[in-house]
Each structure stands twice: as C-alpha cells, then as structure tokens.
Amino acid sequence: MNSVTTRVRGVPETAERGASLPRAGKAAATGAAGPRERRGAARLLLGTAAVVLVFPFLYMVLLSLQRTSDLGPGGLLPRPGNLTFDNYAAMARAIDVWHALGNSLVFTAGAVLATVVIGLPAGYALARLSFRGRAVTFTVLLSILVVPFVLLMIPMYVITVRDFRLADSYLGMVLPYAVNPLAVYLFRQFFRRLPAEVFEAARLDGASETRTLWRVAVPLARPAILSAVLVTCIVPWNEFLWPFLVAKNASMQPMAVGLAGFVSTLRYQGLANGFGVMMAGAVVLVLPVIVLVAVFLRWFVQVDLGSGSKG
Amino acid sequence: MSAAPMTLPRARRRGPRALAGRHPVGVLMVLPFLAYVGVVYAYPFGYAVWMALHDYFFTAPGAEVAQPFTGLSTFRTVFSDGALWSSLGHLGVFLALSLPLTLVVSLALALALRGSRLRGLLSALFYLPYASSSVAVICAWIALLSGDGVLSGLLGGAAPEPSWLVNSGWAMPVIALFVSWKMMGFHILTYLAALQNVPGELYEAATVDGAGRWRTLWTVTVPGVRPATTLIVVLSLVTSANLFTEPYLLTGSGGPDGASSTPLLLIYQKGVEQSHPGQAAAIGIVLTVVVVLVSLVAGTLMERGER
C-alpha cells in the first residue's frame, strides 16, 4: 500500500510535469533560430515585464515610508531624511487595523473551512462515483466556476439581510464564498487522475464509499487540498464588494473594505500625508499574500496546470 | 467523462440504487454543494426575476406592503436607459484594448519564460499582481497615475491634461491597462502550461520543413495553445462583466462624469444608491444569462480539450 501511495501522490505533480518538461525543453532548443540573439530578446522582454509587474509594489512600499509624499520620479530614490514609519501608525489610527485584519482572517478561514468540508466530498463523488444527477451537478459546477455571483448581488443582499438576518455578521460575509467552485473542480480533477486500482482495492476490502473517501482518497489528496486552500483563501482575503455591502458596521469590516473606505474619502480626511497612510494600508493588506505566493508558488502554479487550461 | 470503473450490467433492482444510480451515497456527497448553489445562485436568480417583474422597493423588515405586478416594464425602463448602453459600450472599449494586449504579451512572455533559468522566481513575481487585493494595488495605481505621479512626471508635457484618472478619454483605457496588468501573471502561467502540451515533434517537423521562427509560431505554437486562448478570451469576457472595484475606486465611481461606468457599478448604483432594486435585479438577470451561456460553451471546450 505504501508504494502505491507514493506513486499515486506523484501523479499530478511530478509524473505529469516531469514527462512534459523535457519535451518543452527540446522544443525550445529546436525552435531557437539564432539562439544567442533570441535569448537576449527573451531576457529583455522578461526583464521589462518583471519591472512593470513589480514596480507598483515597490512604489507602494516606498511611498508608505515617506514623511512627505513625493509621488513623482524624483521620489523613487529614498532620501534618508524623509523616511519614517509614522504612516503605519497613522493608518492604524484611521482604520482599526487589528480588528480589520482579524475580520479578514475569520472571513477567509470560514470560506476555506466550508470549501474543504463541502467541496471535497462533492469533488470525490463527481470524479469517482456513479449516481443520478452527476452530469447535471457537473454542468452546474462548470457554470458557476466563472459566473460571478455579484451580478445578483442586490437580490442576494436582500435575502442575506432580510430573510436570513445576517447583516454585519461573519456568516453573511462567508455565505456566498462558502464553496469555491474552482476548489471543487481541482478536487474532481485530482481524484479523476488517481488510478482506479487504489479504489478497487478498497472496495474489494469491503470499505464503504464514505470510508474509502476518508481513509483512501483524503490522505492521498493532501497536495490537492493545499492547492485548493491556497486558491480559496486569496479570494475572501482580497474581496471588496460583498463584504462592503454586508458589513456596514466598521467594526465588522475586513481590511480590504476598511482600506477602500479610507481611499474613497481620502480627500476629505485632511491628513498631513494621505498618500503615505493609504500606501501603508495597502502594504499591510498585500503582505500576507506576498508571503503566501513566495512560500507556495509551486502549488499556485500547479493549480493553473490542472485547472482546465491543458491543451 | 465517466471516470468510475465500469461493471457488468446487473439485473434491475428496487431500492435506492434504482432511484439514485450505482452509488447512491454520491447524491449525499454533492447535496451540500447543490444546496450552496441553490442559496447563492438559484434562489437569488428567482428572487431577481420576482423583483424585476414587480414594483419592488425596500421596506422595513417584517413590513407588509403591496408590491404590484408590473410585467416587463422594468426591463423596458432598463433597456431604454442610456446608462446601461453606455456602460456596455465601455466594456466594448475595455475588451478591444485588453484582449489583444493580454493575448500577445502573455504568450510572448510564456515563450520567453519557457527557456529561462529564472522561471520559478519570475513566475512568482509575475503572479503577484494577480494574487493581490485589487483595493491595495489600486492604491499604488492612483498615486502612479495622479497628476504629480511617476508616469506624468516621466512624460512631462506629453502627459494628458487633465491627468489620466480624471480624463474622460483615458479613464476606460486606464482600467483596461490596469486589469491587463493585474491578470497578466495568471494568463502567462496558463499559456506556459499549454505550451508544455504542444508536441515537440511538431517543432521538429517544422524545422525539417525549413519553417522560419515566425512561421513556426503561426503554424505550430498558436494552433497548439488554442484551448488556452479560448479560456483566456472567455475569462476576459467574464472579468469585464465583473468590473466593479476598478471603476469604483480607481476612477472614482465610474468617473469622470460616468465615462468609466460598468454594468456592475450600475447595478450597485441603481440598487443601493438610487433605490431602484428592481432595475438592478433586471440588469443582473440579463448579465447572468449571458455569462452562463458563455461559460457553458467554455466548459464544453475545456472538457473537449482535456481528452
């Protein structure tokens, strides 16, 4: 069983990617006419893209540390006399930061937990079980995979606030994010790729389907669960519109909503360094995500490999 | 599609299997998911239809007020309103600018990235805007594009007046540029994955045939990544229907003077700010139907490409 486990766990990551990587490498080598100048052009392109894609983040950090804002090109060189952490303190006074970050965390954790608890069995059933309604369920999954529920935000708002009485509550915030459809799709894709023998063996041993799910499928699915948790957690953490509607009470607002409120009223605040304070809030909001991407990039990338983009 | 192992057909039986299929427990396993879809998609959709067909207005909880049936008049109001059409026109501008930019640049970067030794590090950097909160990166862009920001500073006299975010000619192009920038990392990785599935033999054959670099790109690479291109086009359409935070924060409530309003912003303004929830619901219904149709076509294409 142990050797099977190891082999199986490798399926979505090593085996598949490993098989295609040499091919891609060869293709790159054979497709290269005039390899040196071509590589030079590629480097220039990649370098430019890296600067363009990362610059706003550096700019954000830089402005957050300036005593008096200098938004122009001259401000890009940090001057020691103009550096300060005061903006962060001012931001913590303007937005109740610890509360806001706590709200973001609860909102995110709730969405992740519900997604795994509801989505994992659904993904498993869609991949490995044969039951009436499976095709319909899968079609439903595919359609909500890309349909933003916010198109129906007004009726959803009325239902959440009037029918369920969930205004200014974590439950109301989490409700539309309780299942991340991409995570369900990832679970399904993962379970589909596992060799049938693993499940056959469990069935021959007389294990029930639920037992097979918990004892065989879930332990094997740990990489898929990590991927699903990662894609799921950045959505509520970054979300603005829905929590903005549901959480009218400032003490319930997640960080993204608090910061957006600060931005849209910036010109009325009369703060000495509004831009610096705004950037301090932005840095606090993106920092956890940057750390997450840095640590778990491989899993994020794997998500894209598995999420239906395969040609 | 059928991943479950096949077994010999059995004699028909009564009981749960006849009703629910070979693994009745599967129904239980997808039930919570279907309940979620019911509460978050189906019920609001049905409620939206009811709101749009009646003279709906917000009332205090528990208050019983007559909300008479008005038929399709709300839809007529919405469709004869110039605001909806101009917001749809803005999405046209958005797509006309962001689609070519996204497709060309992300494919070029995926190709460049494929041969790079720094692929891991660069992927992480490229992915950052996509993974980050729109609200946070919009903060940086507001400063970047303000009148005394870096961009206008570098361009000097060539910078537009009034500056980018308060210039009605530039507001929508700036949003297209911002969203292309933010989504670029995701699209690059999508193309990178698709490139790995283009058979190497095709490149060899192209080389043998003496095809040049551009010819190989057009005859091998571009057709080879077509499923990814389809996915990116569809996701861009969906993204455009979903534009809210950008016009709300970056250009200040669809400003200047409505030049960057979008349908979702219109839904918010009609439903929340102007208290026309029925009209907001009607716009939502139309958009949802369009997006569902697009997504079903996309789903079929994706599944087909997978096999």
Chai-1 contact restraints between the chains, C-beta under 6 A:
chainA,res_idxA,chainB,res_idxB,connection_type,confidence,min_distance_angstrom,max_distance_angstrom,comment,restraint_id
A,S20,B,Q196,contact,1.0,0.0,6.0,A-B,restraint_1
A,R23,B,G200,contact,1.0,0.0,6.0,A-B,restraint_2
A,A24,B,Q196,contact,1.0,0.0,6.0,A-B,restraint_3
A,K26,B,G200,contact,1.0,0.0,6.0,A-B,restraint_4
A,A27,B,G200,contact,1.0,0.0,6.0,A-B,restraint_5
A,A27,B,Y203,contact,1.0,0.0,6.0,A-B,restraint_6
A,A28,B,R114,contact,1.0,0.0,6.0,A-B,restraint_7
A,A28,B,G115,contact,1.0,0.0,6.0,A-B,restraint_8
A,T30,B,Y203,contact,1.0,0.0,6.0,A-B,restraint_9
A,T30,B,E204,contact,1.0,0.0,6.0,A-B,restraint_10
A,T30,B,T207,contact,1.0,0.0,6.0,A-B,restraint_11
A,G31,B,Y203,contact,1.0,0.0,6.0,A-B,restraint_12
A,G31,B,T216,contact,1.0,0.0,6.0,A-B,restraint_13
A,A33,B,R213,contact,1.0,0.0,6.0,A-B,restraint_14
A,A42,B,A112,contact,1.0,0.0,6.0,A-B,restraint_15
A,L45,B,A112,contact,1.0,0.0,6.0,A-B,restraint_16
A,L46,B,A112,contact,1.0,0.0,6.0,A-B,restraint_17
A,L46,B,L122,contact,1.0,0.0,6.0,A-B,restraint_18
A,A49,B,L109,contact,1.0,0.0,6.0,A-B,restraint_19
A,A50,B,L125,contact,1.0,0.0,6.0,A-B,restraint_20
A,L53,B,F126,contact,1.0,0.0,6.0,A-B,restraint_21
A,L53,B,P129,contact,1.0,0.0,6.0,A-B,restraint_22
A,V54,B,L125,contact,1.0,0.0,6.0,A-B,restraint_23
A,P56,B,V137,contact,1.0,0.0,6.0,A-B,restraint_24
A,P56,B,A140,contact,1.0,0.0,6.0,A-B,restraint_25
A,Y59,B,A140,contact,1.0,0.0,6.0,A-B,restraint_26
A,M60,B,A140,contact,1.0,0.0,6.0,A-B,restraint_27
A,L63,B,A143,contact,1.0,0.0,6.0,A-B,restraint_28
A,L71,B,A143,contact,1.0,0.0,6.0,A-B,restraint_29
A,L71,B,S146,contact,1.0,0.0,6.0,A-B,restraint_30
A,L71,B,D148,contact,1.0,0.0,6.0,A-B,restraint_31
A,L71,B,G149,contact,1.0,0.0,6.0,A-B,restraint_32
A,G72,B,D148,contact,1.0,0.0,6.0,A-B,restraint_33
A,G72,B,G153,contact,1.0,0.0,6.0,A-B,restraint_34
A,P73,B,V150,contact,1.0,0.0,6.0,A-B,restraint_35
A,P73,B,G153,contact,1.0,0.0,6.0,A-B,restraint_36
A,P73,B,L154,contact,1.0,0.0,6.0,A-B,restraint_37
A,I118,B,P32,contact,1.0,0.0,6.0,A-B,restraint_38
A,I118,B,F33,contact,1.0,0.0,6.0,A-B,restraint_39
A,P121,B,M29,contact,1.0,0.0,6.0,A-B,restraint_40
A,A122,B,M29,contact,1.0,0.0,6.0,A-B,restraint_41
A,A122,B,V30,contact,1.0,0.0,6.0,A-B,restraint_42
A,A122,B,F33,contact,1.0,0.0,6.0,A-B,restraint_43
A,A125,B,G26,contact,1.0,0.0,6.0,A-B,restraint_44
A,A125,B,M29,contact,1.0,0.0,6.0,A-B,restraint_45
A,A125,B,V30,contact,1.0,0.0,6.0,A-B,restraint_46
A,A127,B,A3,contact,1.0,0.0,6.0,A-B,restraint_47
A,R128,B,A4,contact,1.0,0.0,6.0,A-B,restraint_48
A,L129,B,H23,contact,1.0,0.0,6.0,A-B,restraint_49
A,L129,B,G26,contact,1.0,0.0,6.0,A-B,restraint_50
A,S130,B,A4,contact,1.0,0.0,6.0,A-B,restraint_51
A,S130,B,G21,contact,1.0,0.0,6.0,A-B,restraint_52
A,S130,B,R22,contact,1.0,0.0,6.0,A-B,restraint_53
A,S130,B,H23,contact,1.0,0.0,6.0,A-B,restraint_54
A,F131,B,A20,contact,1.0,0.0,6.0,A-B,restraint_55
A,F131,B,G21,contact,1.0,0.0,6.0,A-B,restraint_56
A,F131,B,H23,contact,1.0,0.0,6.0,A-B,restraint_57
A,F131,B,G26,contact,1.0,0.0,6.0,A-B,restraint_58
A,F131,B,V27,contact,1.0,0.0,6.0,A-B,restraint_59
A,R132,B,A20,contact,1.0,0.0,6.0,A-B,restraint_60
A,R132,B,G21,contact,1.0,0.0,6.0,A-B,restraint_61
A,T137,B,V30,contact,1.0,0.0,6.0,A-B,restraint_62
A,V140,B,V37,contact,1.0,0.0,6.0,A-B,restraint_63
A,L142,B,G299,contact,1.0,0.0,6.0,A-B,restraint_64
A,S143,B,V292,contact,1.0,0.0,6.0,A-B,restraint_65
A,S143,B,S295,contact,1.0,0.0,6.0,A-B,restraint_66
A,S143,B,L296,contact,1.0,0.0,6.0,A-B,restraint_67
A,I144,B,Y41,contact,1.0,0.0,6.0,A-B,restraint_68
A,V146,B,V238,contact,1.0,0.0,6.0,A-B,restraint_69
A,V146,B,S295,contact,1.0,0.0,6.0,A-B,restraint_70
A,V147,B,V291,contact,1.0,0.0,6.0,A-B,restraint_71
A,V147,B,V292,contact,1.0,0.0,6.0,A-B,restraint_72
A,V147,B,S295,contact,1.0,0.0,6.0,A-B,restraint_73
A,P148,B,N242,contact,1.0,0.0,6.0,A-B,restraint_74
A,F149,B,V40,contact,1.0,0.0,6.0,A-B,restraint_75
A,L151,B,G284,contact,1.0,0.0,6.0,A-B,restraint_76
A,L151,B,L287,contact,1.0,0.0,6.0,A-B,restraint_77
A,L151,B,T288,contact,1.0,0.0,6.0,A-B,restraint_78
A,L152,B,P44,contact,1.0,0.0,6.0,A-B,restraint_79
A,L152,B,F45,contact,1.0,0.0,6.0,A-B,restraint_80
A,L152,B,A48,contact,1.0,0.0,6.0,A-B,restraint_81
A,L152,B,G284,contact,1.0,0.0,6.0,A-B,restraint_82
A,I154,B,G271,contact,1.0,0.0,6.0,A-B,restraint_83
A,I154,B,P277,contact,1.0,0.0,6.0,A-B,restraint_84
A,I154,B,A280,contact,1.0,0.0,6.0,A-B,restraint_85
A,I154,B,A281,contact,1.0,0.0,6.0,A-B,restraint_86
A,P155,B,P44,contact,1.0,0.0,6.0,A-B,restraint_87
A,P155,B,Y47,contact,1.0,0.0,6.0,A-B,restraint_88
A,P155,B,A48,contact,1.0,0.0,6.0,A-B,restraint_89
A,P155,B,A281,contact,1.0,0.0,6.0,A-B,restraint_90
A,M156,B,P44,contact,1.0,0.0,6.0,A-B,restraint_91
A,R162,B,P61,contact,1.0,0.0,6.0,A-B,restraint_92
A,P176,B,V40,contact,1.0,0.0,6.0,A-B,restraint_93
A,A178,B,Y36,contact,1.0,0.0,6.0,A-B,restraint_94
A,V179,B,F33,contact,1.0,0.0,6.0,A-B,restraint_95
A,V179,B,Y36,contact,1.0,0.0,6.0,A-B,restraint_96
A,R192,B,A3,contact,1.0,0.0,6.0,A-B,restraint_97
A,A196,B,P5,contact,1.0,0.0,6.0,A-B,restraint_98
A,E209,B,H23,contact,1.0,0.0,6.0,A-B,restraint_99
A,E209,B,V25,contact,1.0,0.0,6.0,A-B,restraint_100
A,I234,B,A131,contact,1.0,0.0,6.0,A-B,restraint_101
A,N238,B,S133,contact,1.0,0.0,6.0,A-B,restraint_102
A,F240,B,V135,contact,1.0,0.0,6.0,A-B,restraint_103
A,F240,B,T245,contact,1.0,0.0,6.0,A-B,restraint_104
A,L241,B,F244,contact,1.0,0.0,6.0,A-B,restraint_105
A,A256,B,S133,contact,1.0,0.0,6.0,A-B,restraint_106
A,A256,B,V135,contact,1.0,0.0,6.0,A-B,restraint_107
A,L259,B,V135,contact,1.0,0.0,6.0,A-B,restraint_108
A,A260,B,V135,contact,1.0,0.0,6.0,A-B,restraint_109
A,A260,B,L249,contact,1.0,0.0,6.0,A-B,restraint_110
A,V263,B,L249,contact,1.0,0.0,6.0,A-B,restraint_111
A,F275,B,A143,contact,1.0,0.0,6.0,A-B,restraint_112
A,M278,B,C139,contact,1.0,0.0,6.0,A-B,restraint_113
A,A282,B,A136,contact,1.0,0.0,6.0,A-B,restraint_114
A,A282,B,C139,contact,1.0,0.0,6.0,A-B,restraint_115
A,L285,B,S133,contact,1.0,0.0,6.0,A-B,restraint_116
A,L285,B,A136,contact,1.0,0.0,6.0,A-B,restraint_117
A,V286,B,S132,contact,1.0,0.0,6.0,A-B,restraint_118
A,V286,B,A136,contact,1.0,0.0,6.0,A-B,restraint_119
A,V289,B,A131,contact,1.0,0.0,6.0,A-B,restraint_120
A,V289,B,S132,contact,1.0,0.0,6.0,A-B,restraint_121
A,V293,B,A124,contact,1.0,0.0,6.0,A-B,restraint_122
A,V293,B,Y127,contact,1.0,0.0,6.0,A-B,restraint_123
A,V293,B,A131,contact,1.0,0.0,6.0,A-B,restraint_124
A,L297,B,A124,contact,1.0,0.0,6.0,A-B,restraint_125
A,V301,B,L189,contact,1.0,0.0,6.0,A-B,restraint_126
A,D304,B,L189,contact,1.0,0.0,6.0,A-B,restraint_127
A,D304,B,T190,contact,1.0,0.0,6.0,A-B,restraint_128
A,D304,B,A193,contact,1.0,0.0,6.0,A-B,restraint_129
A,L305,B,A193,contact,1.0,0.0,6.0,A-B,restraint_130
A,G308,B,M302,contact,1.0,0.0,6.0,A-B,restraint_131
A,S309,B,T190,contact,1.0,0.0,6.0,A-B,restraint_132
A,S309,B,A193,contact,1.0,0.0,6.0,A-B,restraint_133
A,S309,B,A194,contact,1.0,0.0,6.0,A-B,restraint_134
A,S309,B,A228,contact,1.0,0.0,6.0,A-B,restraint_135
A,S309,B,L231,contact,1.0,0.0,6.0,A-B,restraint_136
A,K310,B,N197,contact,1.0,0.0,6.0,A-B,restraint_137
A,K310,B,E306,contact,1.0,0.0,6.0,A-B,restraint_138
A,G311,B,A194,contact,1.0,0.0,6.0,A-B,restraint_139
A,G311,B,N197,contact,1.0,0.0,6.0,A-B,restraint_140
A,G311,B,V225,contact,1.0,0.0,6.0,A-B,restraint_141
A,G311,B,P227,contact,1.0,0.0,6.0,A-B,restraint_142
A,G311,B,A228,contact,1.0,0.0,6.0,A-B,restraint_143
A,G311,B,G305,contact,1.0,0.0,6.0,A-B,restraint_144
